[in-house]
Amino acid sequence: MAPIPTPAPEPQDSPDSYVGLAAEDAERRARASGWSTVRSLPPGTFITMEYLAGRLNFEVADGAVTRCWKG
């Protein structure tokens, strides 16, 4: 049986630190901090609830991050 892969550790920055930033600046900063996947979503978007290690989600309204969470 193949071993279960161990995901890489996530960056240690706080998702709350992205709230209020311009969406483009937040995405650049997240990628520079080591997040492997960065996803920007409009408010109220329906998404699945699966957790993906290394992903950072932004809710963006009027070009600014209004909410940010891991997974």
All heavy atoms as TSV, in Angstrom:
chain	resi	resn	atom	element	x	y	z
A	1	MET	N	N	0.851	-1.182	0.000
A	1	MET	CA	C	0.000	0.000	0.000
A	1	MET	C	C	0.890	1.235	0.000
A	1	MET	O	O	1.871	1.301	0.716
A	1	MET	CB	C	-0.908	-0.030	1.225
A	1	MET	CG	C	-1.800	1.174	1.312
A	1	MET	SD	S	-2.868	1.167	2.750
A	1	MET	CE	C	-4.260	0.313	2.080
A	2	ALA	N	N	0.526	2.219	-0.796
A	2	ALA	CA	C	1.297	3.457	-0.885
A	2	ALA	C	C	1.099	4.298	0.377
A	2	ALA	O	O	0.026	4.287	0.979
A	2	ALA	CB	C	0.851	4.249	-2.097
A	3	PRO	N	N	2.130	5.003	0.788
A	3	PRO	CA	C	1.983	5.865	1.975
A	3	PRO	C	C	1.065	7.046	1.676
A	3	PRO	O	O	0.962	7.497	0.539
A	3	PRO	CB	C	3.409	6.338	2.250
A	3	PRO	CG	C	4.102	6.219	0.941
A	3	PRO	CD	C	3.457	5.067	0.215
A	4	ILE	N	N	0.423	7.524	2.715
A	4	ILE	CA	C	-0.435	8.706	2.596
A	4	ILE	C	C	0.474	9.931	2.567
A	4	ILE	O	O	1.310	10.097	3.455
A	4	ILE	CB	C	-1.433	8.789	3.768
A	4	ILE	CG1	C	-2.357	7.578	3.729
A	4	ILE	CG2	C	-2.218	10.091	3.725
A	4	ILE	CD1	C	-3.277	7.460	4.924
A	5	PRO	N	N	0.334	10.773	1.554
A	5	PRO	CA	C	1.220	11.948	1.480
A	5	PRO	C	C	0.936	12.935	2.611
A	5	PRO	O	O	-0.202	13.089	3.049
A	5	PRO	CB	C	0.887	12.566	0.129
A	5	PRO	CG	C	-0.442	12.024	-0.244
A	5	PRO	CD	C	-0.598	10.704	0.457
A	6	THR	N	N	1.977	13.562	3.063
A	6	THR	CA	C	1.855	14.591	4.091
A	6	THR	C	C	1.875	15.946	3.410
A	6	THR	O	O	2.836	16.267	2.710
A	6	THR	CB	C	3.027	14.502	5.087
A	6	THR	OG1	O	3.049	13.189	5.648
A	6	THR	CG2	C	2.887	15.537	6.194
A	7	PRO	N	N	0.810	16.745	3.590
A	7	PRO	CA	C	0.807	18.058	2.932
A	7	PRO	C	C	1.885	18.965	3.507
A	7	PRO	O	O	2.265	18.842	4.670
A	7	PRO	CB	C	-0.590	18.610	3.231
A	7	PRO	CG	C	-1.156	17.764	4.305
A	7	PRO	CD	C	-0.388	16.491	4.363
A	8	ALA	N	N	2.367	19.858	2.681
A	8	ALA	CA	C	3.358	20.840	3.132
A	8	ALA	C	C	2.727	21.750	4.177
A	8	ALA	O	O	1.518	21.995	4.146
A	8	ALA	CB	C	3.842	21.656	1.943
A	9	PRO	N	N	3.520	22.244	5.112
A	9	PRO	CA	C	2.952	23.156	6.110
A	9	PRO	C	C	2.436	24.437	5.456
A	9	PRO	O	O	3.011	24.916	4.477
A	9	PRO	CB	C	4.116	23.449	7.052
A	9	PRO	CG	C	5.342	23.041	6.324
A	9	PRO	CD	C	4.943	22.038	5.288
A	10	GLU	N	N	1.367	24.962	6.009
A	10	GLU	CA	C	0.795	26.198	5.480
A	10	GLU	C	C	1.591	27.393	5.994
A	10	GLU	O	O	2.171	27.334	7.073
A	10	GLU	CB	C	-0.660	26.347	5.930
A	10	GLU	CG	C	-1.573	25.317	5.320
A	10	GLU	CD	C	-3.018	25.481	5.779
A	10	GLU	OE1	O	-3.264	26.113	6.824
A	10	GLU	OE2	O	-3.893	24.971	5.081
A	11	PRO	N	N	1.601	28.485	5.237
A	11	PRO	CA	C	2.230	29.710	5.736
A	11	PRO	C	C	1.609	30.131	7.073
A	11	PRO	O	O	0.434	29.844	7.341
A	11	PRO	CB	C	1.928	30.730	4.639
A	11	PRO	CG	C	1.740	29.907	3.410
A	11	PRO	CD	C	1.086	28.644	3.890
A	12	GLN	N	N	2.379	30.795	7.875
A	12	GLN	CA	C	1.929	31.152	9.217
A	12	GLN	C	C	1.320	32.543	9.337
A	12	GLN	O	O	1.111	33.025	10.442
A	12	GLN	CB	C	3.098	31.014	10.204
A	12	GLN	CG	C	3.569	29.581	10.356
A	12	GLN	CD	C	2.454	28.652	10.820
A	12	GLN	OE1	O	1.815	28.894	11.835
A	12	GLN	NE2	N	2.210	27.588	10.073
A	13	ASP	N	N	1.022	33.196	8.214
A	13	ASP	CA	C	0.383	34.503	8.317
A	13	ASP	C	C	-1.105	34.341	8.604
A	13	ASP	O	O	-1.701	33.313	8.312
A	13	ASP	CB	C	0.632	35.362	7.082
A	13	ASP	CG	C	0.182	34.722	5.790
A	13	ASP	OD1	O	-0.109	33.519	5.777
A	13	ASP	OD2	O	0.120	35.432	4.774
A	14	SER	N	N	-1.694	35.328	9.199
A	14	SER	CA	C	-3.102	35.277	9.589
A	14	SER	C	C	-4.005	35.699	8.433
A	14	SER	O	O	-3.761	36.737	7.807
A	14	SER	CB	C	-3.341	36.226	10.768
A	14	SER	OG	O	-4.721	36.376	11.015
A	15	PRO	N	N	-5.053	34.923	8.152
A	15	PRO	CA	C	-5.993	35.333	7.107
A	15	PRO	C	C	-6.586	36.720	7.357
A	15	PRO	O	O	-6.860	37.458	6.416
A	15	PRO	CB	C	-7.065	34.254	7.146
A	15	PRO	CG	C	-6.350	33.050	7.648
A	15	PRO	CD	C	-5.372	33.589	8.667
A	16	ASP	N	N	-6.749	37.092	8.616
A	16	ASP	CA	C	-7.314	38.406	8.937
A	16	ASP	C	C	-6.429	39.556	8.445
A	16	ASP	O	O	-6.921	40.658	8.221
A	16	ASP	CB	C	-7.526	38.552	10.445
A	16	ASP	CG	C	-8.634	37.661	10.960
A	16	ASP	OD1	O	-9.515	37.259	10.164
A	16	ASP	OD2	O	-8.628	37.350	12.164
A	17	SER	N	N	-5.149	39.283	8.245
A	17	SER	CA	C	-4.246	40.358	7.807
A	17	SER	C	C	-4.496	40.770	6.356
A	17	SER	O	O	-4.003	41.811	5.923
A	17	SER	CB	C	-2.787	39.936	7.987
A	17	SER	OG	O	-2.448	38.885	7.101
A	18	TYR	N	N	-5.270	39.991	5.605
A	18	TYR	CA	C	-5.558	40.314	4.209
A	18	TYR	C	C	-6.830	41.161	4.053
A	18	TYR	O	O	-7.033	41.768	3.015
A	18	TYR	CB	C	-5.706	39.035	3.390
A	18	TYR	CG	C	-4.415	38.277	3.257
A	18	TYR	CD1	C	-4.068	37.287	4.171
A	18	TYR	CD2	C	-3.529	38.554	2.234
A	18	TYR	CE1	C	-2.879	36.588	4.058
A	18	TYR	CE2	C	-2.329	37.857	2.110
A	18	TYR	CZ	C	-2.013	36.887	3.031
A	18	TYR	OH	O	-0.828	36.196	2.919
A	19	VAL	N	N	-7.674	41.177	5.067
A	19	VAL	CA	C	-8.933	41.916	4.983
A	19	VAL	C	C	-8.643	43.404	4.878
A	19	VAL	O	O	-7.839	43.963	5.626
A	19	VAL	CB	C	-9.830	41.616	6.211
A	19	VAL	CG1	C	-11.082	42.469	6.191
A	19	VAL	CG2	C	-10.192	40.131	6.240
A	20	GLY	N	N	-9.284	44.036	3.893
A	20	GLY	CA	C	-9.108	45.467	3.660
A	20	GLY	C	C	-8.110	45.782	2.556
A	20	GLY	O	O	-8.080	46.906	2.059
A	21	LEU	N	N	-7.299	44.806	2.167
A	21	LEU	CA	C	-6.332	45.041	1.089
A	21	LEU	C	C	-7.022	44.999	-0.267
A	21	LEU	O	O	-8.049	44.346	-0.431
A	21	LEU	CB	C	-5.244	43.961	1.106
A	21	LEU	CG	C	-4.331	43.888	2.328
A	21	LEU	CD1	C	-3.374	42.709	2.174
A	21	LEU	CD2	C	-3.564	45.180	2.498
A	22	ALA	N	N	-6.438	45.666	-1.238
A	22	ALA	CA	C	-6.913	45.542	-2.618
A	22	ALA	C	C	-6.719	44.091	-3.035
A	22	ALA	O	O	-5.734	43.455	-2.653
A	22	ALA	CB	C	-6.126	46.472	-3.533
A	23	ALA	N	N	-7.644	43.545	-3.806
A	23	ALA	CA	C	-7.621	42.131	-4.168
A	23	ALA	C	C	-6.305	41.738	-4.842
A	23	ALA	O	O	-5.719	40.697	-4.517
A	23	ALA	CB	C	-8.807	41.801	-5.065
A	24	GLU	N	N	-5.815	42.539	-5.779
A	24	GLU	CA	C	-4.572	42.216	-6.477
A	24	GLU	C	C	-3.378	42.213	-5.531
A	24	GLU	O	O	-2.515	41.343	-5.614
A	24	GLU	CB	C	-4.336	43.190	-7.626
A	24	GLU	CG	C	-5.302	43.006	-8.780
A	24	GLU	CD	C	-5.067	44.014	-9.897
A	24	GLU	OE1	O	-4.118	44.828	-9.794
A	24	GLU	OE2	O	-5.833	43.975	-10.870
A	25	ASP	N	N	-3.330	43.183	-4.620
A	25	ASP	CA	C	-2.237	43.240	-3.648
A	25	ASP	C	C	-2.298	42.049	-2.695
A	25	ASP	O	O	-1.270	41.469	-2.352
A	25	ASP	CB	C	-2.293	44.538	-2.845
A	25	ASP	CG	C	-2.031	45.771	-3.699
A	25	ASP	OD1	O	-1.418	45.632	-4.783
A	25	ASP	OD2	O	-2.456	46.871	-3.290
A	26	ALA	N	N	-3.499	41.688	-2.275
A	26	ALA	CA	C	-3.661	40.557	-1.367
A	26	ALA	C	C	-3.208	39.262	-2.033
A	26	ALA	O	O	-2.521	38.442	-1.414
A	26	ALA	CB	C	-5.114	40.451	-0.913
A	27	GLU	N	N	-3.573	39.078	-3.298
A	27	GLU	CA	C	-3.174	37.863	-4.011
A	27	GLU	C	C	-1.658	37.802	-4.170
A	27	GLU	O	O	-1.044	36.758	-3.938
A	27	GLU	CB	C	-3.841	37.787	-5.371
A	27	GLU	CG	C	-3.511	36.503	-6.100
A	27	GLU	CD	C	-4.290	36.308	-7.385
A	27	GLU	OE1	O	-5.307	36.998	-7.586
A	27	GLU	OE2	O	-3.859	35.455	-8.172
A	28	ARG	N	N	-1.041	38.911	-4.529
A	28	ARG	CA	C	0.422	38.954	-4.670
A	28	ARG	C	C	1.100	38.610	-3.344
A	28	ARG	O	O	2.035	37.826	-3.290
A	28	ARG	CB	C	0.848	40.352	-5.120
A	28	ARG	CG	C	1.493	40.384	-6.468
A	28	ARG	CD	C	2.083	41.729	-6.834
A	28	ARG	NE	N	1.308	42.910	-6.477
A	28	ARG	CZ	C	0.356	43.444	-7.233
A	28	ARG	NH1	N	0.045	42.900	-8.380
A	28	ARG	NH2	N	-0.283	44.516	-6.850
A	29	ARG	N	N	0.604	39.202	-2.268
A	29	ARG	CA	C	1.178	38.971	-0.936
A	29	ARG	C	C	0.998	37.512	-0.510
A	29	ARG	O	O	1.914	36.904	0.051
A	29	ARG	CB	C	0.506	39.911	0.068
A	29	ARG	CG	C	1.002	39.757	1.463
A	29	ARG	CD	C	0.382	40.795	2.348
A	29	ARG	NE	N	0.390	40.344	3.712
A	29	ARG	CZ	C	-0.251	40.907	4.697
A	29	ARG	NH1	N	-0.986	41.972	4.486
A	29	ARG	NH2	N	-0.186	40.427	5.908
A	30	ALA	N	N	-0.177	36.940	-0.785
A	30	ALA	CA	C	-0.438	35.549	-0.398
A	30	ALA	C	C	0.501	34.601	-1.139
A	30	ALA	O	O	1.066	33.680	-0.540
A	30	ALA	CB	C	-1.897	35.199	-0.679
A	31	ARG	N	N	0.679	34.819	-2.421
A	31	ARG	CA	C	1.572	33.947	-3.202
A	31	ARG	C	C	3.022	34.108	-2.738
A	31	ARG	O	O	3.759	33.134	-2.636
A	31	ARG	CB	C	1.438	34.243	-4.684
A	31	ARG	CG	C	0.089	33.800	-5.222
A	31	ARG	CD	C	0.012	33.861	-6.727
A	31	ARG	NE	N	-1.336	33.645	-7.205
A	31	ARG	CZ	C	-1.957	32.467	-7.246
A	31	ARG	NH1	N	-1.348	31.397	-6.806
A	31	ARG	NH2	N	-3.189	32.370	-7.707
A	32	ALA	N	N	3.429	35.331	-2.414
A	32	ALA	CA	C	4.783	35.571	-1.916
A	32	ALA	C	C	4.991	34.931	-0.541
A	32	ALA	O	O	6.106	34.530	-0.205
A	32	ALA	CB	C	5.066	37.074	-1.846
A	33	SER	N	N	3.909	34.804	0.232
A	33	SER	CA	C	3.998	34.190	1.553
A	33	SER	C	C	4.029	32.666	1.487
A	33	SER	O	O	4.259	32.011	2.493
A	33	SER	CB	C	2.805	34.614	2.420
A	33	SER	OG	O	2.870	35.994	2.692
A	34	GLY	N	N	3.731	32.099	0.296
A	34	GLY	CA	C	3.823	30.652	0.150
A	34	GLY	C	C	2.520	29.906	-0.032
A	34	GLY	O	O	2.519	28.676	-0.095
A	35	TRP	N	N	1.392	30.617	-0.138
A	35	TRP	CA	C	0.125	29.930	-0.391
A	35	TRP	C	C	0.160	29.373	-1.808
A	35	TRP	O	O	0.433	30.097	-2.764
A	35	TRP	CB	C	-1.057	30.887	-0.203
A	35	TRP	CG	C	-1.222	31.293	1.215
A	35	TRP	CD1	C	-0.793	32.450	1.791
A	35	TRP	CD2	C	-1.823	30.529	2.255
A	35	TRP	NE1	N	-1.094	32.456	3.123
A	35	TRP	CE2	C	-1.735	31.279	3.442
A	35	TRP	CE3	C	-2.429	29.284	2.304
A	35	TRP	CZ2	C	-2.223	30.819	4.662
A	35	TRP	CZ3	C	-2.919	28.826	3.522
A	35	TRP	CH2	C	-2.819	29.592	4.675
A	36	SER	N	N	-0.121	28.072	-1.954
A	36	SER	CA	C	-0.022	27.438	-3.268
A	36	SER	C	C	-1.220	27.752	-4.156
A	36	SER	O	O	-1.099	27.796	-5.375
A	36	SER	CB	C	0.130	25.927	-3.120
A	36	SER	OG	O	-0.949	25.383	-2.398
A	37	THR	N	N	-2.376	27.973	-3.551
A	37	THR	CA	C	-3.582	28.306	-4.308
A	37	THR	C	C	-4.245	29.502	-3.652
A	37	THR	O	O	-4.430	29.524	-2.431
A	37	THR	CB	C	-4.582	27.119	-4.321
A	37	THR	OG1	O	-3.918	25.972	-4.835
A	37	THR	CG2	C	-5.803	27.431	-5.164
A	38	VAL	N	N	-4.588	30.497	-4.450
A	38	VAL	CA	C	-5.285	31.687	-3.960
A	38	VAL	C	C	-6.548	31.827	-4.796
A	38	VAL	O	O	-6.486	31.827	-6.020
A	38	VAL	CB	C	-4.404	32.946	-4.077
A	38	VAL	CG1	C	-5.146	34.171	-3.579
A	38	VAL	CG2	C	-3.098	32.762	-3.313
A	39	ARG	N	N	-7.687	31.938	-4.119
A	39	ARG	CA	C	-8.968	31.984	-4.834
A	39	ARG	C	C	-9.738	33.224	-4.406
A	39	ARG	O	O	-9.961	33.445	-3.222
A	39	ARG	CB	C	-9.746	30.707	-4.490
A	39	ARG	CG	C	-11.100	30.610	-5.094
A	39	ARG	CD	C	-11.675	29.213	-4.989
A	39	ARG	NE	N	-11.988	28.811	-3.627
A	39	ARG	CZ	C	-12.693	27.729	-3.314
A	39	ARG	NH1	N	-13.147	26.942	-4.272
A	39	ARG	NH2	N	-12.922	27.416	-2.064
A	40	SER	N	N	-10.150	34.042	-5.381
A	40	SER	CA	C	-10.964	35.239	-5.134
A	40	SER	C	C	-12.396	34.948	-5.547
A	40	SER	O	O	-12.638	34.467	-6.652
A	40	SER	CB	C	-10.435	36.427	-5.939
A	40	SER	OG	O	-9.164	36.794	-5.482
A	41	LEU	N	N	-13.326	35.275	-4.659
A	41	LEU	CA	C	-14.742	34.984	-4.895
A	41	LEU	C	C	-15.596	36.216	-4.619
A	41	LEU	O	O	-15.334	36.949	-3.666
A	41	LEU	CB	C	-15.200	33.868	-3.942
A	41	LEU	CG	C	-14.384	32.578	-3.974
A	41	LEU	CD1	C	-14.622	31.765	-2.723
A	41	LEU	CD2	C	-14.749	31.796	-5.200
A	42	PRO	N	N	-16.634	36.441	-5.417
A	42	PRO	CA	C	-17.564	37.516	-5.096
A	42	PRO	C	C	-18.419	37.119	-3.882
A	42	PRO	O	O	-18.581	35.929	-3.611
A	42	PRO	CB	C	-18.417	37.668	-6.349
A	42	PRO	CG	C	-18.101	36.537	-7.239
A	42	PRO	CD	C	-16.914	35.815	-6.699
A	43	PRO	N	N	-18.963	38.091	-3.154
A	43	PRO	CA	C	-19.807	37.779	-2.002
A	43	PRO	C	C	-20.976	36.870	-2.388
A	43	PRO	O	O	-21.578	37.026	-3.448
A	43	PRO	CB	C	-20.318	39.150	-1.538
A	43	PRO	CG	C	-19.327	40.120	-2.075
A	43	PRO	CD	C	-18.830	39.528	-3.361
A	44	GLY	N	N	-21.256	35.906	-1.528
A	44	GLY	CA	C	-22.398	35.025	-1.726
A	44	GLY	C	C	-22.188	33.886	-2.696
A	44	GLY	O	O	-23.124	33.151	-3.001
A	45	THR	N	N	-20.960	33.712	-3.178
A	45	THR	CA	C	-20.684	32.627	-4.118
A	45	THR	C	C	-20.862	31.278	-3.433
A	45	THR	O	O	-20.412	31.074	-2.307
A	45	THR	CB	C	-19.238	32.728	-4.656
A	45	THR	OG1	O	-19.079	33.964	-5.315
A	45	THR	CG2	C	-18.917	31.594	-5.597
A	46	PHE	N	N	-21.515	30.350	-4.110
A	46	PHE	CA	C	-21.660	28.993	-3.592
A	46	PHE	C	C	-20.374	28.230	-3.891
A	46	PHE	O	O	-19.909	28.203	-5.033
A	46	PHE	CB	C	-22.843	28.266	-4.257
A	46	PHE	CG	C	-24.171	28.781	-3.805
A	46	PHE	CD1	C	-24.882	29.660	-4.600
A	46	PHE	CD2	C	-24.699	28.397	-2.590
A	46	PHE	CE1	C	-26.111	30.149	-4.192
A	46	PHE	CE2	C	-25.923	28.876	-2.170
A	46	PHE	CZ	C	-26.635	29.749	-2.969
A	47	ILE	N	N	-19.806	27.619	-2.852
A	47	ILE	CA	C	-18.594	26.818	-3.019
A	47	ILE	C	C	-18.751	25.522	-2.244
A	47	ILE	O	O	-19.562	25.432	-1.324
A	47	ILE	CB	C	-17.329	27.569	-2.534
A	47	ILE	CG1	C	-17.463	27.975	-1.068
A	47	ILE	CG2	C	-17.040	28.773	-3.405
A	47	ILE	CD1	C	-16.195	28.553	-0.470
A	48	THR	N	N	-17.968	24.519	-2.632
A	48	THR	CA	C	-17.980	23.276	-1.874
A	48	THR	C	C	-17.200	23.485	-0.585
A	48	THR	O	O	-16.402	24.421	-0.479
A	48	THR	CB	C	-17.349	22.129	-2.686
A	48	THR	OG1	O	-16.005	22.483	-3.005
A	48	THR	CG2	C	-18.150	21.864	-3.956
A	49	MET	N	N	-17.398	22.623	0.371
A	49	MET	CA	C	-16.783	22.792	1.678
A	49	MET	C	C	-15.536	21.919	1.886
A	49	MET	O	O	-15.079	21.774	3.005
A	49	MET	CB	C	-17.814	22.492	2.775
A	49	MET	CG	C	-18.980	23.473	2.794
A	49	MET	SD	S	-18.487	25.200	3.004
A	49	MET	CE	C	-17.864	25.158	4.662
A	50	GLU	N	N	-14.993	21.324	0.818
A	50	GLU	CA	C	-13.792	20.504	1.013
A	50	GLU	C	C	-12.631	21.403	1.406
A	50	GLU	O	O	-12.517	22.537	0.935
A	50	GLU	CB	C	-13.468	19.664	-0.222
A	50	GLU	CG	C	-12.631	20.342	-1.281
A	50	GLU	CD	C	-13.396	21.253	-2.222
A	50	GLU	OE1	O	-14.613	21.407	-2.095
A	50	GLU	OE2	O	-12.762	21.849	-3.092
A	51	TYR	N	N	-11.788	20.894	2.285
A	51	TYR	CA	C	-10.628	21.643	2.748
A	51	TYR	C	C	-9.437	21.273	1.881
A	51	TYR	O	O	-9.151	20.092	1.687
A	51	TYR	CB	C	-10.328	21.305	4.215
A	51	TYR	CG	C	-9.227	22.154	4.789
A	51	TYR	CD1	C	-9.520	23.368	5.383
A	51	TYR	CD2	C	-7.905	21.745	4.715
A	51	TYR	CE1	C	-8.517	24.166	5.906
A	51	TYR	CE2	C	-6.891	22.535	5.235
A	51	TYR	CZ	C	-7.211	23.743	5.827
A	51	TYR	OH	O	-6.209	24.523	6.343
A	52	LEU	N	N	-8.762	22.251	1.347
A	52	LEU	CA	C	-7.571	22.023	0.542
A	52	LEU	C	C	-6.408	22.726	1.226
A	52	LEU	O	O	-6.375	23.965	1.303
A	52	LEU	CB	C	-7.773	22.563	-0.878
A	52	LEU	CG	C	-6.603	22.414	-1.836
A	52	LEU	CD1	C	-6.244	20.944	-2.041
A	52	LEU	CD2	C	-6.930	23.052	-3.167
A	53	ALA	N	N	-5.479	21.935	1.767
A	53	ALA	CA	C	-4.313	22.513	2.438
A	53	ALA	C	C	-3.547	23.396	1.466
A	53	ALA	O	O	-3.389	23.060	0.294
A	53	ALA	CB	C	-3.418	21.403	2.964
A	54	GLY	N	N	-3.103	24.538	1.932
A	54	GLY	CA	C	-2.329	25.456	1.103
A	54	GLY	C	C	-3.152	26.428	0.291
A	54	GLY	O	O	-2.607	27.214	-0.469
A	55	ARG	N	N	-4.491	26.376	0.455
A	55	ARG	CA	C	-5.347	27.303	-0.308
A	55	ARG	C	C	-5.816	28.432	0.605
A	55	ARG	O	O	-6.181	28.228	1.751
A	55	ARG	CB	C	-6.565	26.575	-0.875
A	55	ARG	CG	C	-7.508	27.524	-1.612
A	55	ARG	CD	C	-8.591	26.810	-2.375
A	55	ARG	NE	N	-9.465	26.052	-1.500
A	55	ARG	CZ	C	-10.343	25.152	-1.937
A	55	ARG	NH1	N	-10.455	24.891	-3.224
A	55	ARG	NH2	N	-11.095	24.501	-1.087
A	56	LEU	N	N	-5.818	29.642	0.069
A	56	LEU	CA	C	-6.336	30.808	0.769
A	56	LEU	C	C	-7.472	31.379	-0.070
A	56	LEU	O	O	-7.331	31.558	-1.279
A	56	LEU	CB	C	-5.230	31.855	0.951
A	56	LEU	CG	C	-5.494	32.951	1.961
A	56	LEU	CD1	C	-5.668	32.377	3.375
A	56	LEU	CD2	C	-4.360	33.966	1.971
A	57	ASN	N	N	-8.606	31.616	0.557
A	57	ASN	CA	C	-9.804	32.116	-0.121
A	57	ASN	C	C	-10.044	33.567	0.259
A	57	ASN	O	O	-9.963	33.920	1.436
A	57	ASN	CB	C	-11.029	31.302	0.316
A	57	ASN	CG	C	-10.886	29.844	-0.010
A	57	ASN	OD1	O	-10.971	29.444	-1.156
A	57	ASN	ND2	N	-10.662	29.025	1.005
A	58	PHE	N	N	-10.349	34.381	-0.735
A	58	PHE	CA	C	-10.709	35.776	-0.507
A	58	PHE	C	C	-12.132	36.001	-0.974
A	58	PHE	O	O	-12.500	35.578	-2.064
A	58	PHE	CB	C	-9.830	36.721	-1.335
A	58	PHE	CG	C	-8.376	36.713	-0.992
A	58	PHE	CD1	C	-7.419	36.728	-1.994
A	58	PHE	CD2	C	-7.953	36.726	0.316
A	58	PHE	CE1	C	-6.071	36.749	-1.703
A	58	PHE	CE2	C	-6.603	36.740	0.627
A	58	PHE	CZ	C	-5.655	36.748	-0.384
A	59	GLU	N	N	-12.923	36.683	-0.158
A	59	GLU	CA	C	-14.203	37.214	-0.629
A	59	GLU	C	C	-13.919	38.668	-0.986
A	59	GLU	O	O	-13.408	39.422	-0.154
A	59	GLU	CB	C	-15.268	37.118	0.461
A	59	GLU	CG	C	-16.628	37.569	-0.001
A	59	GLU	CD	C	-17.687	37.332	1.050
A	59	GLU	OE1	O	-18.246	36.226	1.083
A	59	GLU	OE2	O	-17.937	38.258	1.853
A	60	VAL	N	N	-14.215	39.036	-2.221
A	60	VAL	CA	C	-13.845	40.360	-2.740
A	60	VAL	C	C	-15.086	41.131	-3.154
A	60	VAL	O	O	-15.910	40.642	-3.920
A	60	VAL	CB	C	-12.887	40.212	-3.945
A	60	VAL	CG1	C	-12.555	41.568	-4.526
A	60	VAL	CG2	C	-11.622	39.476	-3.534
A	61	ALA	N	N	-15.213	42.347	-2.631
A	61	ALA	CA	C	-16.300	43.259	-3.017
A	61	ALA	C	C	-15.684	44.616	-3.329
A	61	ALA	O	O	-14.838	45.106	-2.565
A	61	ALA	CB	C	-17.324	43.378	-1.895
A	62	ASP	N	N	-16.078	45.195	-4.436
A	62	ASP	CA	C	-15.570	46.511	-4.857
A	62	ASP	C	C	-14.052	46.556	-4.899
A	62	ASP	O	O	-13.437	47.556	-4.524
A	62	ASP	CB	C	-16.116	47.616	-3.942
A	62	ASP	CG	C	-17.631	47.718	-3.995
A	62	ASP	OD1	O	-18.190	47.534	-5.098
A	62	ASP	OD2	O	-18.244	47.970	-2.949
A	63	GLY	N	N	-13.418	45.435	-5.300
A	63	GLY	CA	C	-11.976	45.395	-5.472
A	63	GLY	C	C	-11.162	45.198	-4.207
A	63	GLY	O	O	-9.936	45.204	-4.253
A	64	ALA	N	N	-11.836	45.027	-3.058
A	64	ALA	CA	C	-11.120	44.859	-1.798
A	64	ALA	C	C	-11.535	43.556	-1.109
A	64	ALA	O	O	-12.679	43.106	-1.235
A	64	ALA	CB	C	-11.391	46.035	-0.865
A	65	VAL	N	N	-10.612	42.967	-0.367
A	65	VAL	CA	C	-10.889	41.740	0.378
A	65	VAL	C	C	-11.756	42.084	1.583
A	65	VAL	O	O	-11.389	42.925	2.409
A	65	VAL	CB	C	-9.578	41.063	0.828
A	65	VAL	CG1	C	-9.870	39.823	1.670
A	65	VAL	CG2	C	-8.712	40.714	-0.371
A	66	THR	N	N	-12.917	41.439	1.682
A	66	THR	CA	C	-13.811	41.679	2.819
A	66	THR	C	C	-13.820	40.511	3.806
A	66	THR	O	O	-14.254	40.665	4.939
A	66	THR	CB	C	-15.257	41.911	2.325
A	66	THR	OG1	O	-15.670	40.781	1.552
A	66	THR	CG2	C	-15.341	43.178	1.488
A	67	ARG	N	N	-13.310	39.359	3.360
A	67	ARG	CA	C	-13.257	38.168	4.202
A	67	ARG	C	C	-12.158	37.269	3.654
A	67	ARG	O	O	-11.947	37.229	2.446
A	67	ARG	CB	C	-14.601	37.445	4.170
A	67	ARG	CG	C	-14.678	36.221	5.008
A	67	ARG	CD	C	-16.100	35.632	4.976
A	67	ARG	NE	N	-16.083	34.316	5.542
A	67	ARG	CZ	C	-16.592	33.223	4.968
A	67	ARG	NH1	N	-17.191	33.304	3.801
A	67	ARG	NH2	N	-16.511	32.071	5.554
A	68	CYS	N	N	-11.476	36.547	4.536
A	68	CYS	CA	C	-10.403	35.661	4.105
A	68	CYS	C	C	-10.379	34.437	5.008
A	68	CYS	O	O	-10.525	34.560	6.229
A	68	CYS	CB	C	-9.078	36.411	4.163
A	68	CYS	SG	S	-7.674	35.437	3.612
A	69	TRP	N	N	-10.202	33.235	4.401
A	69	TRP	CA	C	-10.134	32.010	5.209
A	69	TRP	C	C	-9.273	30.976	4.501
A	69	TRP	O	O	-9.083	31.018	3.298
A	69	TRP	CB	C	-11.531	31.474	5.515
A	69	TRP	CG	C	-12.302	30.953	4.333
A	69	TRP	CD1	C	-12.445	29.662	3.946
A	69	TRP	CD2	C	-13.051	31.720	3.389
A	69	TRP	NE1	N	-13.219	29.565	2.827
A	69	TRP	CE2	C	-13.610	30.833	2.455
A	69	TRP	CE3	C	-13.289	33.091	3.215
A	69	TRP	CZ2	C	-14.394	31.247	1.384
A	69	TRP	CZ3	C	-14.073	33.492	2.144
A	69	TRP	CH2	C	-14.610	32.585	1.260
A	70	LYS	N	N	-8.749	30.049	5.300
A	70	LYS	CA	C	-7.910	28.966	4.791
A	70	LYS	C	C	-8.772	27.850	4.227
A	70	LYS	O	O	-9.896	27.648	4.662
A	70	LYS	CB	C	-7.042	28.378	5.900
A	70	LYS	CG	C	-6.048	29.343	6.485
A	70	LYS	CD	C	-5.291	28.650	7.587
A	70	LYS	CE	C	-4.304	29.572	8.260
A	70	LYS	NZ	N	-3.544	28.875	9.310
A	71	GLY	N	N	-8.187	27.089	3.323
A	71	GLY	CA	C	-8.803	25.852	2.844
A	71	GLY	C	C	-9.562	26.007	1.607
A	71	GLY	O	O	-10.090	25.207	0.968
